[in-house]
Amino acid sequence: MKFMKLGSKPDTFEADGKFVKYAISDLDSDLTINVGEVTFHLHKFPLLSKSNRMQRLVCQVNEDKTDEITILDIPGGHEAFEICAKFCYGMTVTLNAFDITAVRCAAEYLEMTEDADRGNLIYKTEVFLNSGIFRSWKDSINVLQTTKSLLPWSEDLKLVGRCIDSVSSKILVNPETITWSYTHNRKLSGPDKIIEYHREKREENVIPKDWWVEDVCVLEIDMFKRVMSTVKSSGRMNNGVIAEALRYYVAKWLPESMESLTSEASSNKHLVETVVFLLPRVNRAMSYSTCSFLLKLLKASILVGADETVKEDLVENVSLKLHEASVKDLLIHEVELVHRIVDQFMAEEKRVSEDDRYKEFVLGNGILLSVGRLIDAYLAHNSALTLSSFITLSELIPESARPIHDGLYKAIDTFLKEHLELTKSEKKRLCGLMDVRKLTTEASTHAAQNERLPLRVVVQVLYFEQLRANHSPVESVAASSQSLTPVEKTLMPSRSRRIFEKIWPGKRESSNKSSEVSSGSSQSPPAKSTSSSSRRRRHSIS
């Protein structure tokens, strides 16, 4: 940290309790100055020789025939005034990044200019700022932190702007040229360990592009916004690094609990809206902010009552990155909002040109398939869904996003398991979402034994599974039933077994249809033997 030493005389200021201070001297005090709640007993000559404002104030009290001055609006309060007073006495004072802003503003207030005395305090503080503070990375940030409480003085004196220029210009330098220390949370050192990088370490550690993020994230939100806006507008910073800075800032300053978020809703609302304003534009080609981060930010925006435009912007951004989301991320939101996100995703999907769709397929992005799997998993894990919301959300997913219906079947089965009160017609509506022809063998086997499914669905599953197993056309499905062995039939639950036997009674068709109708048996001994064997087999498992 940079510092500047002013004056050479010993500090002779002493305190009489907490609220009274005086300068020890051979001469009695001839001026009383009340600064806020602290009273200073000082001498006119040192103060008047450095401060034009004090000259006017003393003239005014002389006219009023008093020796007491009250100052209520000096920036920096009694602490900054005391430093200025000591400078007037020529006493030793040391300035650093944490008090230079207050002293500079107080010196301006007291009009400690060059026309009052050469080498006055305004001049000295400006030299320190320009030659020391603004050349230092961390000192520039520390000074910027102090400017908020000293507005509008710090703004009018361009201290804020100069700090922002200093910080942003250093952010934009080539990392390979950095010679100053900075703070960086290295993943290899553990999630919570902070390491100071110094010049001598650079040979063994490559300086990352986001080296500046943690230092800048100590700033309060308004100053952070101004720094980030300057960096963004330069066009020289990678959007991914900007997104990482925003993610880190939210993790550092935005409370995780719902109670904390809502108890300080006003400040948290401002933070969320500012971060959304700074977010790099999301698109499918470039992933700057993760979908998980955007969904959490969306949840926070709802809880703190952010403006509708902010929430709409987040919904749009999430919809563009929905294929990257996890079920856990979606479950923190109400189903109505998930419906809006999926609906917007599908609207965007329709706008994708055929060329872009082909590129996505060739590159293996599988965006649409990923969203299909995501929503099926969401339907399976959200126990708060109603039948209508389940159906409505499921129907948003096009057939092209569900080449296999295993995920949808799992969701339907879970819903049936958790809603035993469903009527037959409701079960029919629910299962009507599923195409049993798109179930894998494993899912079909499970469905054939699933007594929660309506009878019609089980019949369809058995029917198409037999077609698949024998690669047979529909017309010859009866003959294919003979491929099931007695053991395989025994493994079926009783209801599925009865259904199977009703559809395919194990009887081989005779070439003579009239004889089959009249006698119900085959005309040749071999056929009769087969029929008899089939009946015995059915009897043994019933």
Secondary structure, DSSP 8 states (H G I E B T S, - for coil): --EEEE--B---EEESSSSEEEE--SS---EEEEETTEEEEE-HHHHHTT-HHHHHHHHHHHHTT--EEEE---TTHHHHHHHHHHHHHTB-EEEETTTHHHHHHHHHHTT--TTTSTT-HHHHHHHHHHHTGGG-HHHHHHHHHHHGGGTTHHHHTTHHHHHHHHHHHHHTS-GGG--S-EEEE-GGG-TT-EEEE-GGGTTTS---TTTTHHHHTTS-HHHHHHHHHHHHHHT-S-HHHHHHHHHHHHHHHS-SSHHHHHHTHHHHHHHHHHHHHH-----SS---S-HHHHHHHHHHHHHTT--HHHHHHHHHHHHHTGGG--HHHHTTS-HHHHHHHHHHHHHHHHHS-HHHHHHHHHHT--HHHHHHHHHHHHHHH-TT--HHHHHHHHHTS-GGG-S--HHHHHHHHHHHHH-TT--HHHHHHHHTT--GGG--HHHHHHHHT-TTS-HHHHHHHHHHHHHHHHT--GGGHHHHGGGS-HHHHHTS-HHHHHHHHHH--S----S-HHHHHHHSS-SSHHHHHHHHHHHHHHHHH-
